Each structure stands twice: as C-alpha cells, then as structure tokens.
C-alpha cells in the first residue's frame, strides 16, 4: 500500500470514528511503531497518547505514566527544593535581623568586642579555678608523700579528696576548652557578620541581588545540585556522573539511562545508595540532582546523617566542575587546536 492510500485510509477511519462519536487515539510503542485506534489496549495504557479530531489534529495529549523511580525522584526533589528555599530564607532573615539590630559597623564591632571580653572573663575565672585546684592537688599529694615516707598508711579521706580534686581538674579543663572553642566560633561568625553588614550597607540593589544569587548557588552545592550552563555542558557533566555514583555507592548500578543513574536499594545498615537525576527547571535549564539513600532502620538513618554522607553530597558539584575543567584542558591542548 503506497503512502497516499495509507493517508486516505487513516482519514476515512478518523471521519468514521467521529461520525459515531468515538475518539481516535495515536501512540508510539517502545520500538517506535505508530498505532491508531479508537481504543487503547491495556498493555499500552501507560504510554504517551494523543487524541485526534476529525481533521486528524491533536486536541489532547496524555503524558506517559510515570515510573516508581520517577515518582520517588520527584518526591526527593520536592523535599530538596523545600530545604534549599529554607536555607535561603534563613540567610535573608539573618540579613534583616542584622540590619535592624545595628545602625553602623562601629555599633556592631562594639557589641562583638563586649561579647569577646565576656568570653575572656569566663575563661579567666575557669583558669583561676584550675590554678587553685592544681595547688590543692599538689598540697594533698605532698601530704600523702610525707605519710608514705614515714611508713604510715594514707587515710581514705585524703585519697578520696585527691581523687575528687583530680576529677574537678579534668572537668575544669574541659570547661576551659569549651569556652575557648565557643569564643573561636563567635569570632569567626562575627567576622562574617561584619563583612555581610558592610556589604549590605555599602552595595547597591543590583550587587545585593547578585550576592543573593551567589548564596543560592552555594546552598545548591551544599545540597548536591549542579546547574548546567547549557545542554553541551550538561552532556559532558552527565558522563562523569556514572563514575561518581559507582565510586561512592556500596550497592550496584540498577538503572543507567539518559535521565537517571541509580544504584540498588540498600539492604544492609552500612549500605549507601546513590542516584543522580537530570531534571529541568521552570526556566528550561537543566540540573543534576544527587540523592543519597540509606536503609530504613535506626542505624541507616544515623548513617545518612553522618559526616561521611555530608562529605559525599558536598563533593558532588566540585567533582563535576573538576571533570569539566579536565575536559576544557583537553579541548584547549595544542594538539587539539586547529591552526
């Protein structure tokens, strides 16, 4: 049958179906075969299909049914987006509090100086206690040594007091270390606050917006979300994903497609399963979304909250960037340049 006759037959079938009020469907199976019918067989009802009118024009499209993996990916992505926005909102909230709390950088520095002096005072008190306890322990140990030289038994109350003093010294030392670390963190946070305050009060609106966009990018990197500049970069990045997933997962690859690379579900408490999805944003750009799963047990949950998992997640974007840089070096190497 030639093409003209086939088209005539299809138009006839379409007109006939409309005459009796039936719908005409068109769909394509996994092998690329095109089908037309007023009914869709059960084995095809999850495929993408189109409804045609009497002029053979598409009037409605029913998308292909999503797989279990796709539903899971969408759920995890929704959760990630929520977490991402939550962190960004926290940044904005801190900015608002910072600007409403201080009128100038001098006022901010004054508060920081006073708080640092407070920490120094607490450390000084504990160091004074430690010095007193060291002296008390030395006196008790000297007293015990004199009794031993005389061949006398050391009374239990002296032994108990030595033990108690040693314990207080250890506790005081821990307390001093805690204050010192708290002061160090406060100094670090304060330096960031001063820098941010100066930026917010001296920069124009456009620069602030760019800074906010930078924060959004940093947050995305912390969560394991790589944003592609264009399709070409995304294709290069996707080629490196397989090695990353395989290198950090303890389970074998289960799915390897153009949109999803996923390893098997964790079976043991120590198992780590990775998946990376290629997704489209609302503005049409593409992102590579890393998701990490552990076994649904108490130990599995603890593993997924551990520094080890966080290290894997935060290393995802730097890993891809390093592969992109390697590709650029190969592309720009002298032997690959055309004169």
WORAQUI-V255796 format. One record per backbone hydrogen bond with DSSP energy under -1.0 kcal/mol. NH is the residue of the N-H (numbers start at 1). CO is the residue of the C=O. Records with the same first field share a line. If there is no record, write none. Layout:
NH=CO + CO
This chain:
6=2
7=3
8=4
9=5
10=6
11=7
12=8
13=9
14=10
15=11
16=12
17=13
18=14
19=15
20=16
21=18
22=17
25=37
26=50
27=35
29=33
32=29
35=27
37=25
44=41
45=42
47=44
49=62
50=26
51=60
52=24
53=57
56=53
59=51
60=51
62=49
65=46
71=67
72=68
73=69
74=70
75=71
76=72
77=73
78=74
79=75
80=76
81=77
82=78
83=79
84=80
85=81
86=82
87=83
88=84
89=85
90=86
91=87
92=88
93=89
94=90
95=91
96=92
97=93
98=94
99=95
100=96
101=97
102=98
108=104
109=105
110=106
111=107
112=108
113=109
114=110
115=111
116=112
117=113
118=114
119=115
120=116
121=117
122=118
123=119
124=120
125=121
126=122
127=123
128=124
129=125
130=126
131=127
132=128
133=129
134=130
135=131
136=132
137=133
138=134
139=135
140=136
141=137
142=138
143=139
144=140
145=141
146=142
147=143
148=144
149=145
150=146
151=148
152=147
159=155
160=156
161=157
162=158
163=159
164=160
165=161
166=162
167=163
168=164
169=165
170=166
171=167
172=168
173=169
174=170
175=171
176=172
177=173
178=174
179=175
180=176
181=177
182=178
183=179
184=180
185=181
186=182
187=183
188=184
189=185
190=186
191=187
192=188
193=189
194=190
195=191
196=192
197=193
198=194
199=195
200=196
201=197
202=198
203=199
208=204
209=205
210=206
211=207
212=208
213=209
214=210
215=211
216=212
217=213
218=214
219=215
220=216
221=217
222=218
223=219
225=220
226=288
228=286
234=230
235=231
236=232
237=233
238=234
239=235
240=237
244=240
245=241
246=242
247=243
248=244
249=245
250=272
254=262
255=262
257=260
261=276
262=255
263=274
264=252
271=268
273=293
275=291
276=261
277=289
278=259
279=287
281=285
284=281
287=279
288=226
289=277
290=224
291=275
293=273
297=295
301=297
302=298
303=299
304=300
306=303
310=306
311=307
312=308
313=309
314=310
315=311
316=313
319=315
320=316
321=317
322=318
323=319
324=320
325=321
326=322
327=323
328=324
329=325
330=326
331=327
332=328
336=333
337=334
